[in-house]
Amino acid sequence: MIRQVSAALAIAVVLAMPMHLQAQQRDKIPAGFSIVDGDKDPNAIPDYVAWRQAFRMLGPDRTVHPGMPNDELMLPYVAQSEREIICNVARRSAAAEAAMRAKMAKALADFQAAGLDVNKKEDAKTIGDALFAIDYEQRVTTLQERDGLMELLKPETHVHVLLWIQKVKAGMYTLLPTSELERYRLPS
């Protein structure tokens, strides 16, 4: 039963969320899938994707590697007081994202308990749409966190943060079903 739930959760998450690939995987694009390459076109990466990644990088695990915290490495020209504001927002955003993932897992378990099967096309669409709605809500929240953060920062800090976000976008490479491209870009 646990293997079935885990496999179903993985399938459902893939339906709702794109995959970000390592460089060695980039040449293997399955039929029916598309890529969004931030290195070729950083503006093709939606803002919510880049800001989620940035918040993850500066959130609770910002000192995963020995040495300086990520915020000092990624935003060296930003004052410590401003970096602390950014990291506080990142921690809050990371907590909200964790809650979103738990909500998705519960929704998937509820669908399975109701007898829906992710291997059936119509059930997969129902499940995928419901998980997308949960994810979309978090996308909006991420962008609201971004907007609130930018209001708290000094204008001169905006330049450094926005340049860093462009670097985050340039480092992203996403593989997703071609049929999901339109939803991937939402909200626009």
N, C-alpha and C positions, 0 to 999 in steps of 0.2 A: 504494500500500500504506500509506504513512504517513497519508494522508487517511482511509483506512478505519479504521486503528487509532485515530486521533484522534477520529473521529466515534463509533466504538464505545466508546471510553473515556468520552467525554462522556455517551453514553446510559447506560452502566453506572453512572457516578457519579450521574447523576440518579436511577437506580433505587435506589441505596443511600443517597443523601444528599439532604435537602430543599434548596430554593433559598431564599436570603434576598434579598428584593427591595428595590429602591429605591422611593421614594414614588410616582413617576410610573407605575410598573408595577402598583401595588396594585389598581387598578380593573379590571384585565383578568384575570379568573380563568377559565381554561378549564374546560370540562365535565369532571367526574371528578376535579377537584382541590379541595383544601380549603386554608383559610388558618388560620394560628395567629398572632394579632396580640397581641404583647406589650404594646402600648399600651393595648389594651382589657382584657387579663387577663395581667399579667406571670407569674402562676403557671402559665399554659398553656405557657410556654416551659420545656422540660425543663432541669434543672440542668446536665447535661453540655453542652448547647448554649450556655448563658450562660457557663459557665466556659471552654469552648473559645474563645469570642469574647474573653473577658476576657484569657485567657492570650496570645492572638494580639496583642491591643492592647498588652500589656506585655512581649511577647517580644522577639525579635531586632530587630524593626523599630520599637521604641518611640520612636525619634527620627526618624521618616520626615519629619516637617514641621519647618521651622526653629523654633527656640524651645525651650521647656522640653520635656524628655522626657515622654511620655504619663503615666508614673507620677506625676509631680509635678502634672500637670493633673487627673488622675482621682482621685488619693488625696492631696489637699493637707494633710489633717489627720493623715496617717500619718507617723510618724518615718522619716527617711531610712534608718536601719538596717532597719526593718521593710519599707520599700518595696524595698530591695535583696533581701531574702529572697523577697518576692513575685515580683520580676523574675527571680530565679534559677530559681524553680519554673516561671515562665512560659516561660523559654528552654528548659528541659528538656522541658516539655510540647509546645512548638512543634517540637522535634526529633523527639519521639515521633510527633507528628501527621504530620510530613513522611515519616517512615519508614512510617507506615500508608498514606499515599497512594502511596508507591512500591510497597508490597506489593500494593495494589489494582491498580495498573497492570500489575505482573508477572502477577497472577492473571488479569486480563483478556487479556493477551497469550497466556498459556498456554491459556485457553479457546479463543481464536481459532485458535491453532496446532492444537488438538485438533478443529477444525472446527465449534465451536459458533457460532451466529449470533444476535446480540442482537435481530435483527428477527424471529426465530421465537419464538413465545410460550413454549414449553416451555424453550428454551435461555435466553431472557431471564430466566425464573424461576430457573433453575439459577444463572446468573451473578449475578443480583440477590441471591439467598440467600447465595452465597459472599461477595460483597462486603459484604453486611450483617454477616456473621459477623466479618469483619475490622474493620469500623467499630465493631461492638458491643464488641469487645475494647478498642478505643481509648476508647470511651465510659467503660468501667469504669476504665481507667487514668486518664482525666481526673478522674473523681470520686475516685479514690484520691489523686491529686495534690492535689486540693482539700482532702481530709480531712487529709493530711499537712501541708499548708500551714497550715491553721487550728490545728493542734497547735503549730506553731512560733511563731505570733503571740500577742502579748499580748491578754488578753480585751478591753481597750478598743479594740484595733485591729479586732477581729471586727465590731463595729458598723459601722465605716466601710467595711470590705470588703463586708459583706453588703448595706449600703445601695447601694453602687456596683453590685453584681451585680444588684440589683433595677432600677437604672437601665439596665443593659445589657439586661436582659430587656424592659423597657418600650420599648426602641429596636429590638426585633427584630420582623420580620414574615416569616413563612415560608409558602411555597407548596409543597405536596407532593401527590402522588396520595392521594386519600381512602383508598384501599386500604392505604396505608402509615402512616396515623395511629397505629395501635396500636404498630407497630414504632418509629416516631419517638419515642414517649414512653418507650421502654425504654432503660436500666433505670429503673424507677420507684421 
